[in-house]
Amino acid sequence: METTTSHLPADMSHADARRGVRARLSYLASHARDPVSYACTPPPGVPWESADYTVHDTFIADAGAWRDLDIDINGFELRDAPTALRNPGDADEIEAICYAEAVELALEVTGGTHAYVFDHLVRERDPARATLDFGRAARGATPAANGRIHNDYTEVSGRRRLSMVLHDSDLIPFARHFSIINIWRSLRGVIEDTPLAVVDARSVAREDLVRGEVRYPRRTGEIYLMRHNPAHRWCYFPQMDRHHALVFKQFDSRTGGVARFTPHTAFDLPDIRPGAPLRQSLEIRCLVVHA
C-alpha cells in the first residue's frame, strides 16, 4: 500500500513512510454476512467463528515516524506512561493500580472531565504460536492474541455502554459527548512477538465496517469487523515496552469531525529472533465523559 503526500501525518516524509514491515492481516471476507464469534465454548456442532476471513499481505508502517499523532484525528496516540503494577497475574492488583492509572491517562489524552474503567483483559500469545484467530480456544483458557481486524464497539453498542457504566448517574443529562478508550500495554517487557497494529481512522470508510456478534455465556456483544480496502493506512509501534501505553479510540458519540472508531489487530512480525518472549498484554477499556 502506498501513501500520498496529502495523507501523510504532519512532518512525515516519503522516506519515513517506507519504514515498516509487510505482514499478513486477516480481513473479513467480502462475501461474509452476519458474522458471529464465540467468547465461550459454542454449542455442539457450532463453529467458534461463523465467517470466512481473507488474508492480505499489507504494509504496516513504523508509527515512530508519524509525528503529531492525535487521538481525535488519527484515532490513537502512544504515551510514555509507566505503571506501578508488579504482578500481572493478580487481577485484584490490576484493578487497584492500573484502573486509577488508566483514568488519569484517559483524561489527559482526551481532555475529558470524568473517566470510568469498566473492563480489562490480559492476553497471552499461544506458546505454540498457532495461526492468529479470534483469540479464544477453550473454556477457561487465557485469551490469546486477537488476529481478526476489529473495533470493540459499534454505533449501537457504543451508545449502549454509557447507560451500562453510569446507570442512573446524575451526570448523564449533562454529558456533552462521551467516548470509549482502549489503553493497551505490554506486561512482559519489549514486545517482539505479535504486536498490535492500528489503522489510521481517516483511512477507514463507513462501508468498510461490518456489524458482528460476540456471544458470551450470558450476553451477546456487538463489534465491527472490517472488509479490505486498499486505502487503509496501517501502522504499529516497534519496541513497545512496559512504560509505553497505546491509547486508541473505540467509539465517539460525536458523528462528525473526529475519529470515531479505530480498528486494530495483532499480527505476526516477520523474522522473529529465536527465543523472543511471547507477548503478554493488558488492555483496559475506559468510558470518558465530557460534561
Secondary structure, 3 states (H helix, E strand, C coil): CCCCHHHCCCCCCHHHHCCEEEEEEEEECCCCCCCEEECCCCCCCCCCECCCEEEEEEEEEEHHHCCCCCCCCCCEEEEECCCCCCCCCCHHHHHHHHHHHHHHHHHHHHCCCEEEEEEEEEEECCCCCCCCECCCCCCCCCCCCECECEECCCHHHHHHHHHHHHCCCCCHHHCCEEEEEEEEEECCCCCCCCCEEEECHHHCCHHHEEEEEEECCCCEEEEEEEECCCCCCEEECCCCCCCEEEEEEEEECCCCCCCCCCCEEECCCCCCCCCCCCCEEEEEEEEEEEC
